Amino acid sequence: MAEIPKEEYLKKCTSACAGCSSSLTLRYVLKAAGHDTVLVVPACCTSVIQGIYPNTAMNVPVYNVAFAAAAACASGMSEAFRSLGRKTNVIVYAGDGGTLDIGIQSMSGAFERGTDFLYICYDNEAYGNTGMQRSGATPLGARTTTTPTGKTVEKKDIDAIAAAHHLSYMATACSAYPQDIYKKVAKALTFRGPTFIHILAPCPPGWRYPAEKTIEMGKLAVKSGMWVLYERENNKLTISAPSKAAMRKPIPLEEYLGPQGRFKGIDPKSIEILKQRLADNLKHLAAEEEASA
Amino acid sequence: MKEIATGNKAIAKAVKQALPDVVAAYPITPQTEIVETIADFVTSGQMKSRYIPVESEHSAMAACIGASITGVRTFTATSAHGLLYMHEMTNWAAGARLPIVMANVNRSLGPGWNIWAEHTDAMQERDTGWLQVYVSTVQEAYDTTLMAFRIAEHNDVLLPVMVNLDGFVLSHIMQPLDTVEPGNFIPPIHLPHAIDVKNPAGYGGLTGPDQHFKFRWDIERSIRDSEKVIAATEADFAKRFGRKYGPVEEYRCEDADVILIALGTLGKEAEVAIDILRKEGIKAGSMRLRWFRPFPKLDLTGKDVVVIDRDYSFGYGGIVAHEIMAKCHCDVFSVIAGLGGQEVTYDDIAEFVRKRRIGTEFWFGVNAHV
């Protein structure tokens, strides 16, 4: 990890929950981006993690904006910096609710317009900030406060939606692999125009597992193939090393689902559907990687 | 330079001369001509701004907010449903103390689908912290837009300004327009809280009750302070360019027994009605409210007051009438007229004055006294 800078942009005084993997993720995102960066944050856990005015736990400017507005706000900011002749990085750091649900219109608009910014969706697969209500990213079978018997529909494929905008760079990442996050963010910021990184961020209180297991949970997601790490650079897809290894010898999905309270009592039919989707996704990505090699 | 222009074109020309860095807007009838004209100015290189063709009005205001917080000059334009779709973000703009200038082409709200003039759209924004001004001619639309940037960006104000013009009646009508060379009339923008990566700060995050109260009070104080800034700006405009405006345009009010009050084009139309009434020996005068926020101080002591509202608050009444009753401690004859572009002639207006019944509300067209 020698290449990762020691400088901290996320101070130790955040109000994040114990074991919060999205704040861990943000730590590496900011290390990769450096000081000449503005974060645009819609309503989400990160808007709370900063602390209460006049204090801030962030060592970069953070512009908090209304839930649906982050990407559009970033468009204005990016154009203004351009007009001022500044190269400042504009990074939207939004949860899955602000990305897959309420914010999808403004994200799509900003992608289509070619806004020069990086959009990061940290995905804890529910509305974590308000106590774990379902989102478009909640997987089939997961219990949330608004799907008390388990979600009956599947997770929205935001990566396919993002890919349909023909971005020059997009990637997936996971909080359990900080070096991978660091490299992908650093690379994304070298591109002009819109880029997208979708980061799985396990959430101890929401997923109902002990706080100290947060890294292990992310690794289980990748090792089971439930979450695949890859990057797509100018239409060339590369599956990242941890997922390559997982694809050769995946662990059973049950090892990922089992330790999580949110999947307690999930019916076998839902597990079968999840397994089928997982297999389809891996097959699809492997085929794309081979075709674009 | 003298020419003929529509209200929409006049706004676009003023925006071009104000040199905003970023314009973000979404087209909507009857505002469309404003953004089309600006897009043409930018594309043809006549205007150096960055024009962001957003996917919605919510995003238009969000983009202006993102641009404005970097410390640059911003503009947008909308109308009716577009304004309401922005509503969340109009609150955000004022709360974040961002001097965004917006033209709102006043139009009614559906259903039914009606594209003609009404002020209910802007009146639904009255509690957001935006300054609001209503114009009545093409020239005034142009002049006021130039002044709006200077007022919004003044460090004693730092609040967004909405320039309102009646849909079609003014947005699409052609009138003479005398454009000016603004020179240094609008000083360079200096936003004290602009984002600075060398001095990181959090903006718009969690705020406890005490600080929130203070922020709200600061907005109210700036609304009050804006009166002086507006007066100084209008005085300097008159000195430089020879056209004089004020919070209220009074017409034959000196010895009047009855005062007629309206906004926008109806307020201008009222002057013809006043001349008719004067010929009949009725001592009438008119006050056209230009600024609605800050609300002007009016002396109506001992007068009969007739107020025409091109808006309505259901279950409450004409919004302007009620503001006047509350702030001037008087009773009025409240006329609801012109909704959805309903035609109201100067003869109709004169008739409202002749047949006034102070203390009642009258729905013109339905001819119902309430």
Interface residues (C-beta under 8 A of the other chain):
Chain A: H35 D36 T37 V38 V40 S47 V48 Q50 G51 I52 Y53 P54 T56 M58 N59 V60 P61 V62 Y63 N64 V65 A66 A68 A69 A70 A71 A72 C73 A74 S75 G76 M77 S78 E79 A80 F81 R82 S83 L84 T88 Q105 S106 S108 G109 E112 R113
Chain B: D21 V22 A24 S49 R50 I52 P53 V54 E55 S56 H58 S59 A60 M61 A62 A63 C64 I65 G66 A67 S68 I69 T70 G71 V72 T74 E88 M89 W92 I195 D196 V197 P200 A201 G202 Y203 G204 G205 L206 T207 G208 Q211
